[in-house]
Amino acid sequence: MISLYPVIAEKLHIPVGKEFKLKPKRGGVYPAQYRFSADDLEYRPSQCCYWSSITNQPMQMRIFLALLRGGVEVVKDE
């Protein structure tokens, strides 16, 4: 099966492996960092933590739907 994560990353103009954060329309930037890999969406709650897979399907869907609806924006780390 072909992974859609690289396609989603490309549509969001985020290189695979590049870290980013999510910022809701109202409020500050979420503290967690995210990144797309070739076959996964990963996150870490803070700099001191290891990257983990977001294997929780409802959590992935909430993130994707928020991005599609425009409820959050991507904040790229420079």
N, C-alpha and C positions, 0 to 999 in steps of 0.2 A: 504494500500500500504506500502511496506517495504521501509524504508529509506536507501539510499546508502551512506549517510555521514559517518557512522561508518566504512564501508568497505573501503571507500576512505582514511579515516584517518589511518586505519590499513596498507593499501598499502604504504602510505607515512611515516609509522613508527612514527605516531603522536598519542598519547593517546587522546581519546575524552575528551574535556575540557581543554587540554593543549594549551597554547598560543604559537603562532609562528609568524614569519615575513617572508616576501618574498623578495628575493634579485635577481634582474635581472643579467644576464650574464655580462652586462656592467653597471657600476654605483654602487651606494650605496644601502643599504637596504631601502625598502619602510618604511616610518614612521608608517604606520598603523599596528595594530596587528590583527591577525585572530585566530579563534579557531573553531573546529568542535564540534557540540553538537549532541545528538542522532538523531535530525531531522532537522538540519540547519547548514549553514556556517555563522558565525557571524564575525563582525569586529568592531574595534573602531579606530578612527583616531589618538588618543593619550591617554596617561594614565588617563587624567582627564575626559574623555568621557565615557558614558555608552556603553555597547555592543549593537549592532544593527544587525538585520538580513540582510543578503545580499539577498534581495528579488528580485532584479533586475536580471532577467534571463540572459541578455547579459553580465552583469558584472561577474556573476558566470561562464559562459561559457568561457570568456576570461581568468579567473584565472585557470580553469581546463585545457584548451588547452595549456596555457603557461607551466603549470606543466608537462603535457604529452609530449610536444615538448622539454622540457628541457630548455626553455627560462628563467626560474626563478628557484631558489632553495629555499628550506625551511630552515629558520634559527630558530632553537628552542631556546626559552628563558630558561636559566638554573635556 
